[in-house]
């Protein structure tokens, strides 16, 4: 049987190779890069960048602020995650390669995410166009000459580029250079935001939730004991369409109650009778970032409130309140200077806990809402499925690449931005040393985050 998806990928690759072959006189090889420089489109970028200078300057300033915040936060997060990996062997998901797949299904493995080819190529194409386009617009706004622009291949990966005059750029003020370097990643974030808005406004009305799926069951809990299978659609008289419906139903039912769960399988509707278990308590697991916050709290009271997400201070049910109690118990045991505050918080939370009923627990994990195309749009279900999936991967890839590009590693844009800051406040030799040290250290912790989770 012919695999038409794979065939379409092969045809695309052949067409791309033919285009480069026919235009080979204008293509220049640089290491593993094949570049096709051109002047076409240059005047349009210059007109756009010089026509609204005040607007672009404001956009550039916002981009610089966002760039430094994201760069600093990602750097600190990588440090905290590295410490967790080295000390406990546990870590959150970190960076991974995003690769094209000749299959229409996405799959994930150690250190990589394989994205269906057409989602990948369109996402990468848009990412590069807006990233390089914004660099060009900001360069034009700062009156930096654009030498050329063009497109090419990195091995088999399509790319585009804008080449500002580096010598002119280096002569500009620090703020001007920062606006140019921050523009690319900021453009990727803006594109992700636009796609998110489109998904929330256009596609959300075309699909309806139909039930709750789950990826696994916990051993020795009710779901495993009755061999629960299928998508959950009802529990007793509670209709279950979303994960929120499931949470509300189990919270109102409580534990140690006999219920009937109705699911939808390939064979039709099935029912399972079980007794809900008590909700397991999840104790607080300390991490490096939280310890930084708690140390600061001893000298700057209110830090934990400012970083409330660290302790889960927005608790609004039994489980999250118990979790926050365990956080303050950890604080009291390990930070004696905060013992009085911890006692006060624990007392307040125990009072709050009395207002919550412990939810029932059936022992399923990785739950998600299942949605289907609404009846009135069934005729367009194929197109809706493709474009909603495309929007998801555009958002994911643009956010991921935008953040990675802001890492303080030279020659990434983030590294060049920190280099400019160091040069502004330190002699050139010291600034170069600081940039090199920061780049090497960031690269090291990036390797730890990337490699160690695959081998521990």
Buried (B, 14 or more C-beta within 10 A) or exposed (E): EEEEBBEBBEEEEEEBEEEBEEEEEEBEEEEEEBBBBEEEBBEEBBEBBBEEBEEBBEBBBBBBEBBBEBBBEBBEBBBBBBBBBEEEEEBEEBBBEBEBBBBBEBEEEEEBBBBBBBBBBBBBBBBBBBBBBBBBBBBBBBEBBBBBBBBBBEEEBEBBBBBBEEEBBEEBEEBBBBBBBBBBBBBBBBBBEBBBEBBEEEBEEBBEBBBBBBEEBBEEBBBBBBEBEBBBBBBEEBEBBBBEBBBBBBBEBBBEEEBEBBBBEEEEEEEBEBBBBEBEEEEBEBBBBBBBBBBBBEEEEEBBEEBEEBBBBEBEBBBBBBBBBBBBBBBBEEBEEBBEBBEEBBEEBEEBBEEBEBBBBBBBEEBEBBBBBEEEBEEEBEEBBBBBBBBBBBBBBBBBBBBBBBBBBBEBBBBBBBBBBBBEEBEEEEBBEBBEEBBEBBBEBBEBBBBBBEEE
